[in-house]
Amino acid sequence: MSHDTILLNQQRQPLDHLDSVWLFGYGSLIYKTDFPYLQRRPARIHGWQRRFWQGSHDHRGTPEAPGRVATLIEAPDAICAGMAYEVTTDVFEHLDHREKNGYLRFFTEFEWLDGSGSVEGLVYVAGPDNEAYLGPASEPEIARHIARSEGPSGPNSEYLLKLAASLRDLQEHDDHVFAIEKHLLELLD
């Protein structure tokens, strides 16, 4: 599958019949809200774990030297915390472009971190079948990759460090993100 997924997302999942939809963010969507939203709430998704296995050719790297960004990998007992946004469907023109580098959106259930219920909404996931997928690597290797990567949106290290800080703000622990952060900070010292 091509890493440019804009048309694929629009064709396989038109949203124009909806007034609004919830969107679950687990990477830069937690801290970089460059889109209007009606409301936002901390949430979690079950059966998925956050991994820095996706290449970024357009934001935190280049086509010649992609950075590494987060995607979700299926894991039956895993829980991934993030931020959910209720948005109008016209926002997806921007979001599909922002998340075009291999990410497909699909509906799934997520629940509020405060335990007050759940909602069905959209999440973007970049699977192993897209051209930008880099796959598994050790946390020290991922940290080295991130340390040397930069793209139009800035250094790849900024993405990781802002995500780690955002997870702490949510009082959520992510072993994978925090291990990469630890190795990255050692490299940057």
C-alpha positions as CSV (number, residue, x, y, z in Angstrom):
1,M,0.0,0.0,0.0
2,S,1.2,3.5,-0.8
3,H,2.3,5.7,2.1
4,D,0.0,8.5,0.8
5,T,-3.4,7.4,2.1
6,I,-5.5,10.6,1.7
7,L,-7.7,9.3,-1.2
8,L,-7.8,5.8,0.3
9,N,-9.2,7.1,3.6
10,Q,-11.8,9.3,1.8
11,Q,-12.9,6.5,-0.5
12,R,-13.2,3.7,2.0
13,Q,-14.7,5.8,4.8
14,P,-16.8,8.8,3.8
15,L,-17.9,10.8,6.8
16,D,-20.2,13.4,5.3
17,H,-23.3,11.7,6.8
18,L,-22.2,12.6,10.3
19,D,-22.4,15.9,12.1
20,S,-19.4,15.1,14.4
21,V,-17.2,12.2,15.3
22,W,-14.8,11.4,18.1
23,L,-11.1,11.0,17.2
24,F,-8.5,9.2,19.4
25,G,-5.0,10.5,19.3
26,Y,-2.0,8.6,20.8
27,G,1.0,10.4,19.2
28,S,1.3,14.0,18.1
29,L,-2.5,14.4,18.1
30,I,-2.2,14.4,22.0
31,Y,-0.2,17.6,22.1
32,K,-0.4,19.2,18.6
33,T,-4.0,20.3,18.1
34,D,-3.8,22.3,14.9
35,F,-7.5,21.7,14.2
36,P,-10.7,22.9,15.7
37,Y,-12.6,20.6,18.1
38,L,-15.8,20.7,20.0
39,Q,-14.5,19.1,23.1
40,R,-11.6,16.9,24.2
41,R,-11.3,14.2,26.9
42,P,-8.5,11.9,28.0
43,A,-9.3,8.3,26.8
44,R,-7.8,4.9,26.3
45,I,-8.1,2.2,23.7
46,H,-7.9,-1.6,24.5
47,G,-6.1,-4.2,22.5
48,W,-3.4,-1.9,21.1
49,Q,0.0,-0.7,22.1
50,R,1.9,2.4,21.0
51,R,5.1,1.7,19.1
52,F,7.6,3.8,17.2
53,W,7.6,1.6,14.2
54,Q,6.3,4.0,11.6
55,G,8.5,6.0,9.3
56,S,7.9,9.7,8.9
57,H,8.8,11.0,5.4
58,D,6.9,14.2,5.6
59,H,7.0,15.6,9.2
60,R,9.8,14.3,11.3
61,G,12.1,13.0,8.5
62,T,12.5,13.1,4.8
63,P,11.9,10.6,2.0
64,E,15.7,10.0,2.0
65,A,16.0,9.8,5.8
66,P,12.6,9.1,7.4
67,G,12.1,9.7,11.1
68,R,10.3,7.4,13.5
69,V,6.8,8.1,14.8
70,A,4.1,6.3,16.7
71,T,1.6,3.8,15.4
72,L,-0.6,1.2,17.1
73,I,0.2,-2.5,17.1
74,E,-2.4,-5.0,18.0
75,A,-1.8,-6.6,21.4
76,P,-4.8,-8.4,23.1
77,D,-4.1,-7.3,26.7
78,A,-2.6,-3.9,26.0
79,I,-4.1,-0.5,26.9
80,C,-3.0,2.7,25.2
81,A,-3.9,6.1,26.7
82,G,-4.3,9.3,24.7
83,M,-6.6,12.2,24.0
84,A,-10.0,12.1,22.3
85,Y,-11.5,15.0,20.4
86,E,-15.0,15.5,19.2
87,V,-14.7,17.1,15.8
88,T,-16.9,18.1,12.9
89,T,-16.3,16.0,9.8
90,D,-14.8,18.8,7.7
91,V,-11.7,18.6,10.0
92,F,-10.8,15.3,8.2
93,E,-9.7,17.2,5.1
94,H,-6.8,18.6,7.2
95,L,-6.4,15.4,9.4
96,D,-6.3,13.0,6.4
97,H,-3.5,15.2,4.9
98,R,-1.6,15.4,8.2
99,E,-1.9,11.6,8.8
100,K,-1.3,10.7,5.1
101,N,2.0,8.9,5.5
102,G,0.6,5.4,5.7
103,Y,-2.2,5.9,8.3
104,L,-5.6,4.5,7.7
105,R,-8.5,5.5,9.8
106,F,-11.1,3.1,11.2
107,F,-13.9,3.1,13.8
108,T,-13.3,1.5,17.2
109,E,-14.4,1.9,20.8
110,F,-12.4,3.8,23.3
111,E,-13.2,4.7,26.9
112,W,-12.8,7.8,29.0
113,L,-9.8,7.7,31.5
114,D,-12.1,8.9,34.3
115,G,-14.2,5.7,33.9
116,S,-17.4,7.5,33.0
117,G,-18.1,5.4,29.9
118,S,-17.0,4.8,26.3
119,V,-17.7,6.0,22.8
120,E,-17.1,4.7,19.3
121,G,-14.8,6.9,17.3
122,L,-12.0,7.0,14.7
123,V,-8.3,6.3,15.1
124,Y,-5.5,6.4,12.6
125,V,-3.2,3.4,12.4
126,A,-0.2,2.7,10.1
127,G,0.0,-1.0,9.7
128,P,2.9,-3.1,8.4
129,D,1.5,-3.2,4.8
130,N,2.3,0.5,4.1
131,E,5.4,1.7,2.3
132,A,6.5,3.9,5.2
133,Y,6.5,1.2,7.8
134,L,9.9,0.7,9.5
135,G,9.0,-2.1,11.9
136,P,10.3,-3.2,15.2
137,A,13.7,-2.3,16.6
138,S,15.2,-2.1,20.1
139,E,14.5,1.0,22.1
140,P,18.2,2.1,22.0
141,E,18.2,1.7,18.2
142,I,15.0,3.7,17.9
143,A,16.5,6.4,20.1
144,R,19.6,6.6,17.9
145,H,17.4,6.8,14.8
146,I,15.2,9.6,16.4
147,A,18.3,11.5,17.5
148,R,19.6,11.9,14.0
149,S,16.2,12.5,12.2
150,E,14.7,15.9,11.3
151,G,12.0,17.0,8.9
152,P,9.8,19.9,7.9
153,S,7.9,19.8,11.3
154,G,11.2,19.8,13.2
155,P,13.5,17.4,15.0
156,N,12.2,13.9,15.5
157,S,13.4,14.2,19.1
158,E,10.9,17.0,19.8
159,Y,8.1,14.6,18.8
160,L,9.2,11.9,21.2
161,L,9.9,14.4,24.1
162,K,6.6,16.2,23.7
163,L,4.7,12.8,23.6
164,A,6.5,11.6,26.8
165,A,5.7,14.9,28.6
166,S,2.0,14.7,27.4
167,L,1.7,11.2,28.8
168,R,3.1,12.4,32.1
169,D,0.5,15.2,32.1
170,L,-2.2,12.5,31.7
171,Q,-0.5,10.5,34.5
172,E,-0.1,7.6,32.2
173,H,3.0,5.4,31.9
174,D,4.2,3.9,28.6
175,D,7.2,1.6,29.0
176,H,8.1,1.8,25.3
177,V,8.0,5.6,25.0
178,F,9.7,6.2,28.3
179,A,12.5,3.7,27.5
180,I,13.2,5.5,24.2
181,E,13.1,8.8,26.0
182,K,15.7,7.6,28.5
183,H,18.1,6.4,25.8
184,L,17.5,9.6,23.7
185,L,18.3,11.9,26.7
186,E,21.5,10.0,27.2
187,L,22.5,10.6,23.6
188,L,21.6,14.3,23.8
189,D,23.7,14.9,26.9
